[in-house]
Amino acid sequence: MNPLPRILVVDDDPDDVTITRRELGKTFSVDDASSAEVALERLRERSYDLVILDYRLGGTNALAFLRESGMLGKVPVIVVSGRDDPRVASAAHQLGAYAFLAKDAFGGGALTALASEALGLSRPRERDRPSTGVLERMSEGLYAVDSDGVVVLANPALERLLGYGPRELLGLGLERVMGADALAATATCLASGRAFVETELMTRSGGRLPALVSPTPLAEPGGHVAVVRDFRDMRTRIGDLERTNRRLQDDLVEVAAQVLHNVGNAAASLDVRVEDLARELDADEEAIRVLEGAATVLGGQGELVALMRDAVRSLDEARSSRRAAVEAIRSGINHIARAVDHARSFAGKTGKGAGLLDLAQAVETACNLAEDLARGRGLELAIARSVPANLPRLPVPEAGFEQLLVNVLKNAVESVAARAERDPTAPREVGLEARVEGGRLSVVIRDTGEGATPEVTARAFRFGFTTKPEGSGFGLHASADFVERLGGRIALESEGPDRGATVRVEIPLRRGSSGAESPSLDAGRKGAAA
């Protein structure tokens, strides 16, 4: 009579051992071991045809036991566990186990049938083997741990990163794999819900590997999975990108400086021509005085005197009109010059300061320029403005603030003009109100233009965003950048299309060392001009 096949059950739970014995005892000869140490002693004392190995074994686990016991290839092993964890099943299969079975499937002869298959006493059933093909092809490291922090999955990329051989990480505790500091950083990352943490992992040789760990918790069956990226290569790439970015910035600053230099030269040339026009107007004024004197001398020649006085009035009216045009041009040139100086200071090409703000003058200049833009579009528009009287100069960069007003008013004017082209009966109003109170400079600009949808108001200040075919998407972005760098806020509000719009600006006025109100004057390099 042939002896019964001998099976060693390795399990530290007496109740589970009893159940397993009852399941297998009718068909096989069953011994048991309550720990990994006892199991090794049993295996040295006698030979077994099959080992049924519980996943949790006191201070170790089935994966570590399979890797370290030297029994692989000598005797078939079935790994069993109280939880049906496919990660453990995959790891056990990678380490040479015949099969994995959850303990809740023991009833109905399932364990006996599986043992018979492993011993060759019955025809094996076809069963799916966990596929690791995708993991093996990954260029980034990946691991998974169970709820006890035991590594149950590790792809070849992670093994290479940390200096381990194939399957050597399976069954190890995560602290042993990555080190206590990295384990604590990963746990903090999981608890906070952050996407990744930069840390240093411990390699097998005891070295340190800069890495980015991106962990994701697993609600069922517990534990977590994480992607591990070698940060040494990423640091090199980031350094290359930063150097390239600095070179681009330097090149852009140089190009901007050249453009600003040329614009400054053109503005200077225009300024000379304006002075020439002003002198010609002075000459016209002298001619008017001569004609008036001649009319007085020729007082007896009624008809001739009347013609001369008509000529004087006509010349005087023309001179006044040209004088107003010259002053408007001069104001525009001064605005350009201030904007150029402002931009050049951000580009580091001049030592001029930001300058204190004359609020009333800045509002007047910006409104005049916007009204000229309106007339250029065939729209006669007088911008209503309200500014406190007798304010001292405010410590806000003057040219940047003036450009902010021009950018916002320009958009308001264009919106009103566009609506008027579609609907000649639409109201044509733009208003500006400025005030200083509570240590803040506040400006509100309202218009009766085309209005905006919520989607547009949310994106209006983003770089490159525009709703106009000819727009650049820079003006409002530069304005927002200027305000935010001063610690302020800017917002666009609208009740919808053809309901007009309101832009609100607030800039804090902080106290400087001299006792004057002072915002942060480092407005950066991007808010120079639209």
Sequence and secondary structure as in RCSB ss.txt:
>XXXX:A:sequence
MNPLPRILVVDDDPDDVTITRRELGKTFSVDDASSAEVALERLRERSYDLVILDYRLGGTNALAFLRESGMLGKV
PVIVVSGRDDPRVASAAHQLGAYAFLAKDAFGGGALTALASEALGLSRPRERDRPSTGVLERMSEGLYAVDSDGV
VVLANPALERLLGYGPRELLGLGLERVMGADALAATATCLASGRAFVETELMTRSGGRLPALVSPTPLAEPGGHV
AVVRDFRDMRTRIGDLERTNRRLQDDLVEVAAQVLHNVGNAAASLDVRVEDLARELDADEEAIRVLEGAATVLGG
QGELVALMRDAVRSLDEARSSRRAAVEAIRSGINHIARAVDHARSFAGKTGKGAGLLDLAQAVETACNLAEDLAR
GRGLELAIARSVPANLPRLPVPEAGFEQLLVNVLKNAVESVAARAERDPTAPREVGLEARVEGGRLSVVIRDTGE
GATPEVTARAFRFGFTTKPEGSGFGLHASADFVERLGGRIALESEGPDRGATVRVEIPLRRGSSGAESPSLDAGR
KGAAA
>XXXX:A:secstr
     EEEEE S HHHHHHHHHHHTTTSEEEEESSHHHHHHHHHHS  SEEEEESEETTEEHHHHHHHSS TTTS
 EEEEESS  HHHHHHHHHTT SEEEEGGG GGGHHHHHHHHHTTSS          HHHHH SSEEEEE TTSB
EEEE HHHHHHHT  TT STT BHHHHH HHHHHHHHHHHHHT S EEEEEE TTS EEEEEEEEEE SSS SEE
EEEEEHHHHHHHHHHHHHHHHHHHHHHHHHHHHHHHHHHHHHHHHHHHHHHHHHHHHHHHHHHHHHHHHHHHTTT
 HHHHHHHHHHHHHHHHHHHHHHHHHHHHHHHHHHHHHHHHHHHHHTT        B HHHHHHHHHHHHHHHHH
HTT     EEE  TT   BSS HHHHHHHHHHHHHHHHHHHHHHHHH TTS   EEEEEEEETTEEEEEEEE S 
   HHHHHHTTSTT  SSTT  S HHHHHHHHHHHTT EEEEE SSTTS EEEEEEEE  B TTSSB       S
S S  
